[in-house]
Amino acid sequence: MDSKAKVKYSRMTPRKARRVVDLIRGKKAGEALLSLRFMPYRGARLVEKILKSAMSNAENKNANVDSEAMIISKAFVDHGSVMKRVEQRSMGRANVIKKKSCHVTLILTEK
């Protein structure tokens, strides 16, 4: 049985989120949750919330499943939309600031 959790349009660059997701892929959910709690990265807070949601979804689907023993089978980060903002510079120039977003998906499976 698979359990899935997804967050879309998260205001974080995909590169920062991928750094965290790559570390937990293939681990047990309980073990990954513990390691996420002590990671210094900003993306760890986001991925921790998504993992808790996926574990909760698994428990809601089937009451007698041990969500902490489930394995993170698939975890990936996709590009989201980019907000473009203009920053004024000297002598009438302008810089474009790109505020990136990402979509994070976690899929848990039973052993």
C-alpha positions as CSV (number, residue, x, y, z in Angstrom):
1,M,0.0,0.0,0.0
2,D,1.3,3.4,-1.0
3,S,0.9,6.6,0.9
4,K,1.6,9.9,-0.8
5,A,2.0,13.6,0.3
6,K,2.7,16.5,-2.0
7,V,3.3,20.2,-1.5
8,K,3.1,22.6,-4.4
9,Y,4.4,26.1,-5.0
10,S,6.6,26.1,-1.9
11,R,8.7,29.2,-1.7
12,M,12.1,27.5,-1.7
13,T,14.5,26.9,-4.5
14,P,14.4,23.3,-5.9
15,R,18.1,23.0,-5.3
16,K,17.8,23.6,-1.6
17,A,14.9,21.1,-1.3
18,R,16.7,18.4,-3.4
19,R,19.7,18.5,-1.0
20,V,17.5,17.3,1.8
21,V,15.3,14.9,-0.2
22,D,18.4,13.1,-1.5
23,L,19.5,12.4,2.0
24,I,16.3,10.6,3.1
25,R,15.4,8.7,0.0
26,G,15.3,4.9,0.7
27,K,15.2,5.3,4.5
28,K,12.6,4.2,6.9
29,A,10.1,7.0,7.8
30,G,10.9,7.0,11.5
31,E,14.6,7.1,10.9
32,A,14.2,9.9,8.3
33,L,12.0,11.9,10.6
34,L,14.7,11.8,13.3
35,S,17.5,12.8,10.9
36,L,15.4,15.7,9.5
37,R,14.8,17.1,12.9
38,F,18.5,17.7,13.5
39,M,19.5,18.8,10.0
40,P,20.7,22.5,9.8
41,Y,19.2,23.1,6.3
42,R,16.1,25.2,5.8
43,G,14.6,22.6,3.5
44,A,14.6,20.1,6.3
45,R,11.6,21.8,8.0
46,L,9.6,21.6,4.8
47,V,10.4,18.0,4.1
48,E,9.7,17.1,7.7
49,K,6.2,18.5,7.5
50,I,5.6,16.6,4.2
51,L,6.9,13.3,5.7
52,K,4.6,13.7,8.7
53,S,1.7,14.3,6.4
54,A,2.5,11.1,4.3
55,M,2.7,9.1,7.5
56,S,-0.6,10.4,8.7
57,N,-2.1,9.6,5.3
58,A,-0.9,6.1,5.6
59,E,-2.5,5.7,9.1
60,N,-5.8,7.1,7.8
61,K,-5.9,4.7,4.9
62,N,-5.2,1.6,7.1
63,A,-5.4,1.8,10.9
64,N,-3.2,-1.2,11.6
65,V,-0.2,-0.1,9.5
66,D,3.1,1.0,11.3
67,S,3.8,4.3,9.5
68,E,7.3,4.6,11.1
69,A,8.4,1.3,9.5
70,M,7.3,2.4,6.0
71,I,10.1,3.1,3.5
72,I,10.4,6.3,1.5
73,S,10.3,4.7,-1.9
74,K,10.1,7.8,-4.1
75,A,11.0,11.3,-3.2
76,F,11.5,14.0,-5.8
77,V,11.5,17.8,-6.2
78,D,10.2,19.6,-9.3
79,H,10.5,23.2,-10.5
80,G,7.6,25.4,-9.7
81,S,6.7,28.8,-11.1
82,V,9.1,31.7,-10.9
83,M,8.0,35.1,-9.6
84,K,9.9,37.9,-11.3
85,R,10.5,41.1,-9.4
86,V,12.3,44.3,-10.5
87,E,14.9,45.9,-8.3
88,Q,15.9,49.5,-9.2
89,R,19.5,50.3,-9.7
90,S,21.5,53.4,-10.3
91,M,21.4,55.5,-13.5
92,G,18.0,54.2,-14.6
93,R,18.9,50.5,-14.7
94,A,17.1,47.6,-13.2
95,N,17.9,44.1,-12.1
96,V,15.4,41.2,-12.3
97,I,15.1,39.1,-9.1
98,K,13.8,35.6,-9.6
99,K,11.9,34.1,-6.7
100,K,11.8,30.4,-7.4
101,S,9.3,27.8,-6.1
102,C,9.2,24.0,-6.1
103,H,6.9,21.1,-5.8
104,V,8.0,18.3,-3.4
105,T,6.5,14.8,-3.5
106,L,7.0,11.9,-1.1
107,I,5.7,8.4,-1.5
108,L,5.8,5.8,1.3
109,T,5.5,2.1,0.8
110,E,5.2,-0.9,3.1
111,K,8.1,-3.4,3.1
